[in-house]
């Protein structure tokens, strides 16, 4: 094992790798509960057989799919690339699946899984070809940072909406500490629990407690029991430990029904966000830990991208949204992890976590909403790298970030950013400074908006 993973060669030990893997797992284990809450909606319309998003009844199978796809991604990263990075269904990408692809664009969740598979195939093609470096280099750094920050704002907004702390039912969005229950005004207990959970998690984060987000979810759930926000089930069974309702349910035949441009927009958006997310995490974390070579490259980084793409394809077949490399891997790396043995450890921890499926249903949205907000805070730090005093960058960056939340769509944020950047640069006589790929994506978005908004 030492020879295979080059543990001694990289200045690590077996114990260090195991501890690093356990540390990484607890830093990202919140996804086990947050991903089902994001993919499965609990709305009245979900009873409609034509409702596009995943119904709440699939919560437990999605948890199982989340754990298995995460384990597959971790094992692939370890065996193909031998780097200490872990994978799981990504935050932001799961929100894009539910709120943009399904609820906004109208694809069924089965068609959405097919789109995830196609994006994984596209990412795989990019990862194994010279096109990879060209695409990554073609997107301006400030737009990559804006996309990351925008997704952070978007998922934090979703967290607030999930507990009805922010209400958009009236003429304008408003804080909602109470609601009308018939003729009686009642306290929004879910919103109150969310605030309590957010403060608990934030304080734990300030003290740099390992696994702060997971601990926050558990403590918030326990507090929610006497508040009446959640309850312990009368009987606990193993019925939820199944993939049957999700496995290979993707609908490749139905994705073309809504037109070619919406499909291309969704596939490219998934692939680009996954690509930038993974590259940024690999290079940023590895550079900070001194794991890069003299050229600034991470040894095995190319193969880690391939592992990411293959894991996304596997995740779609299992029944979950895009699998990506988690920045929380940095916690294990900070503990000294330097090899794929750390990733193997994370993968086995995710498989063990499947046993939580029968009892995990007691975790309410009010307990996972704080996790969404905290992850949003972490992702917003990318905005600090944007040159806000340069309006050629500031305006497209602001539109990218703001439109994701205001338009409730990650793809619309990307679209507004690319379109405005292309037009501003061209108007300034700097059209040649814009890479051809940016123009292509901008034109695709323009065509999408025009064709999907033609009257009649």
N, C-alpha and C positions, 0 to 999 in steps of 0.2 A: 504493500500500500504506500509505503514511503517512497519507493522508487516510481510507482505509477503516478502519484500526485506531486512528486518532487518536493515533498514537505521539508526535508532537511536542506535541500538545495536552495529553497527560498527563505531559509532562516526561520522556519516555523516548527511547531511540534504537533503531535497528534492531539494532545489535550487542548492546545491553543485553537486548533481548527474546529474541534467539537464545541468548545465554549463560544467561539466566534459564530458558529452556525446557530446555536441555541439563542444567542443574543440577537442575531438578525431575525430569527423566527418571531421572537416576542415583540420586536420592533414593528413587524409587518403583519402580525397575526390578526390585527383588526379587520383585515380584508376578508377573513373567514365569515364575519358577521355583516360587514358593510356591503360587500358585493351582492349577497342575496337581497338585502334591503333596497339596493339601488336598482337591481334588475327586475325585481318583483314588486308590482304596484298594488296598493290596497285601496282602490277607488271603486265607486259604485258601478262605473261603466265597465269594470273588468268582468262583470257577470255577462256582458254581451259577448256572444261567441265570435263576433267580428272585431272585438277589441284587440289592438295590435300588440300591446306590451305583455310581458310575462305575468300571469296571474299570481296572486299571493300563495296559492296552493303549491307552487313549484319552489317555494322558499327552501325547504330542506334538500331537495335534489340539486338545487343550484349551489347550496353549501358544499355538497359532496363533489359536484363538478369543479367548484372553486379549488378545493383541496387537492383533487387528483390532477387537475391541469397545472396547479402550482408545483406539485411534486414532479411532474413530467418536465416542466421547464427547468427546475433546479437540477434534475438528473442530467438533462441534455447539456446544460451549461457546464456542469462538472466534467462530464465525459468527453464533450467535444472541445471545450475551451480551457478546462482546468483553471478557472478563475473563481474567486469567492463571491459571486453575485447570485442573488436569488430572484426567482420570477413568480408572478401570480397575476391574476386578472387585474388590470390597471385601473386606478382611480382616474376619473375624467373620461377614460375610454368606455367604462361601463355606463357612465351618465350619458355619454354621446349615443350609446346603443339605445338606451331607454327613451330619453327625452328628445333626441333629434331624429334618429333613424326610425324608431317605432312611433312615438307619439306625435312628432312633427311631420315627418315625411310619409308616415302611414304604412310602413312596411310591417308585416307581422313579425313576431319574434323569431319564427322559423326562417323567414326570409332574411331577418337581421343576422342570424347565425351564418347563413350562406354568404352574406356580405362580409362578415368577419373572416370566413374561410378564404374568400377571394382576396381580401386585403392581406392575409397571411401569405398567400401564394405570391402576390405582387411584392411583398416585403422580402420574401425568400429569393425571388428573381433579382431584386435589387442587391441583396446581401451577398450573392454569389457572383455578381458581375461587376465590371469596372464602373458601372453606373452609380454604384453606392457612393463612392467618394465624390463624384460630380454632383449628385443631388444634395448631399450634405453640405458641400461647399457653396452650392448655388443659392441657398436660402440665407438671407442676411441674418447675422447673429441676433440682432435686435428683434427680428420677427420670431425667431425661435424662443427667445426669452419672453416675448409678449404672449405667444401661444401658451407657454407653461404658466405664466401668471394669470392669463385669462381663464384657463381651465381651473386654476385654484379658486378664483373668484366665483366661477360658475358652480363648482361643487359645494362651496360654502353656502351659496345662495340656495341650492337644493336642500342642504341640511336644515336651513331656516324654514323653508317651505314645507318640508316633510313633517314638521311638528306644528305647522300653522302659526309659527311665531311671527312670520311675515305673511300677511294676507294680500292676495292680488285679486280678490273677488270684487272689490269696489271700484270706484272711479280711479283711484290711485293706490299704489302699494301702501300698506300701513302696518305698524306694529299691532300684534293681536294677543294681548295678555289675557283676554277673556272672549267668550263667544255666547251666543244666544242658544239656550237649550229650551226650545219652546218659548214660553213667556218669561223664563228665568235666565238671568245672566250668570254664567258659570265661569270659574277660573280655568284658563287653559293650562291644565296640569302637565300635559306633555311638553308645552313650551317652557313652563317653569322648571320641569325636570331637565330639559335640555340646557337651560342656563346653569343650573346646578352642576350638571355633568361637564359643561364647558369650563367652568371655573376650577373644578377638581382636576380635570385633565391639564389645563393650562398651568396650574400650580405644580403638578407633577413634572411637567415639561420644564418648568423653570428650575426645578431642583435636579433636572437631568436624570430622573428615575428611569431605569431601563424598562421598556414595555409600558411606558406611561399611558399610551393610547388604549391598550388592551385593559390595563388596570382601571382606567377611567370608564370603559364600557361596562366592566363587571360591577364596579361600585355604583355607577348610575343605575344599572338594572336592579341592584339590591335596594337602592333608595326608592326606586319606582314601585316596588312591591307594596309598602305601606301607603304610598300615594295613590294606589289604585290604577296606575298607568299600565301595569302588566300583572300577570299572575302565574303561579306555578300550575302546570297542567295536571288534571286529575289522574291521568295515567300516562306513563312514558313507555313508548314502544320503539321498535327498531324499523318501523315502516318507512321512516324518512331516509334511511340509509340505502338509497337506490338512485340509479341513473336512468331507469327505464323511461320516465316521461320526457327525458331530454336527449338521450343518446341517439345520434345520427338523425335528429329531427329537422335538420336544416333543409330549406326548400329552395334548391337551386333553380328549379323551373319557374318559380313565381317572381324572381327578382327583376325580370325584364318587363313585367306588366305595367310598371309605373314609369317607364321610359328609360332611355339609355343614359341621359345626362345625370339624373338624380342618382343612378346606380354608380356611375363613374365618380361623382362628387363624394358619395359616401365611402366608396372603396379607397379612393386616393386620400381622403381625410384620415381614415383609420390608419392607413399605411404610413402617411407622413408623420402623424403624431406619434405613432409607435416607434418609428425610425428615429425621430429627433429625441424622444424620451430616452430611448435605449442608449443612443450615442452619447447624449449629454450625461447620463448617469455613469456609463462606463468610463468615459474620458475624465469627467469632472472628479469623480470619486477616486479613480486610480491616480490621477495627477496629485491630488491632495495627500494621498497615502504614499507617494513616491514609488508607485508600481509601474510607471511608464518607462520606455526606453529613452535613449538620447534624442530621438526624433519626436518624442511626445506621444508615441503610440503605445497602446496597451497590448502586450504579447497575448495572443489568443483572442483579441477583441473582435476580429472578423468572424471567427467561429462562434463567438458569443452572440453575434447578430443572427447568424444562421440558426442557432439554438432558439433564439427568441421567436424567429419567424415560424419555425416548425412547431413550437409550443403553442403559438396562436392558432395554427391549423388544427392541432389536437384539441385545443380548448373549444373551438367552434364545433367540432364533432361531438365533444362531451356535453356541450350545452351552456357555455359561458362566453362572455365577451373577450376582447383582445387580451392576451397574456403578454406582459412586458416585464422588463428588468426594473426592480424596485430600488429607489435611491436609499431606502432603509438598509440596504446591504452595507452601507458605510458604517453602521454601528458594529457589525461583526468584524469588518476590516479594521476599525479602530481598536478592537480587542486583539488584533494581531493576525487574523485570518488572512491567508495569502494563496490558498489553493482550492481546488474543486471539492475537497473533502468537506469544507464548510458548507458548500451548496448541497452536497449529499445529505448532510445532517439536517438542513432546513427542509429538504424534500421529505425525509422520513418523519419529521415533526408534523408536517402538513398531513401526511397519511394517518398518523395517530389522531390528529384533530377531527377526522371524520367521525370518530366516536362521540363527538359533541352534538352531532346532528339531532338526536332525539330530544335533547334539552335546550338546544340553542334557540328554539322558537320563543322562549320567554323573553329574549332580548328585544325590547321595543325600539321603534324608530327614534324615540327620544334619547336612547342610549348610544345609538350610532351617529346621530346628527352631530354631537360634539366632535366626533372623530372626523367627520366630513369637514367641519369648520377648521379644526386644527391642521388637517392636511392642506386645506386651502391656504392657511397662514404660511405653511412651509413652502408651498409652491409660489406664493406671491413674491418671495424674495428675489425671484428672477427679474422682476421689474426694476430692481435697483441697478441692474447692469445696462439699462436702456439710457441712451443719451437724450434726456428730455429737453435739453436746450437746443437740439437740432430738430426743427419742425419737419424736415424731410423724413425723419425717423419717428418723431414724437406722435404725429397725427395717425399714421398707420398703426403704430403700437397701441395708442389709446383706443382706436376703433376695434382692433383685434381683441383687446382685453374687455372693453365695455360691452361690445355687441354680443359676446358670448353669454353674458348675464342678462342684458337688456332684451335681446332677441331670443333668449333661452335656447341657444344653439351654438355648439362649438364650431360647426362647419361655417355658419354665418360669420362668426368672428374671424375665422381664417380667411373667408372670402372677402370681407370688407378690408382686412389688412392688406391682402395681396393686390386687390383692385386699386385702393387708394395709393399704395406705394408706387405701383406702375404708372398711374396717371400723374402723380406729383413729380416723379422723376422725369417723365417725358415732357411735362410742361416746363420743367427747369432746364431743358436741353441736355439732360443726362440720361437719355434713353438707353445708351449703350452700357450704363452702369448696372442696369437691371438684367439679371440672368434670364435666358430664354425660358427656362422652366417656370419662373415666376409669372412671366407673361402668359404662358400656356394655362397655368392654373387660374390666373385672373380671368382669362377669356372663358374658360369653362364655367366659372361662377357667374359671369355676366350672362352667358347663354342660359344657364339654369334659371336665373332670376327672370329673364325675359320670357322664356318658354313656359315657366310654371305660373306666370302671372298675366298671361294673355287672356282677356275676357272671353268667356264662352268656351 
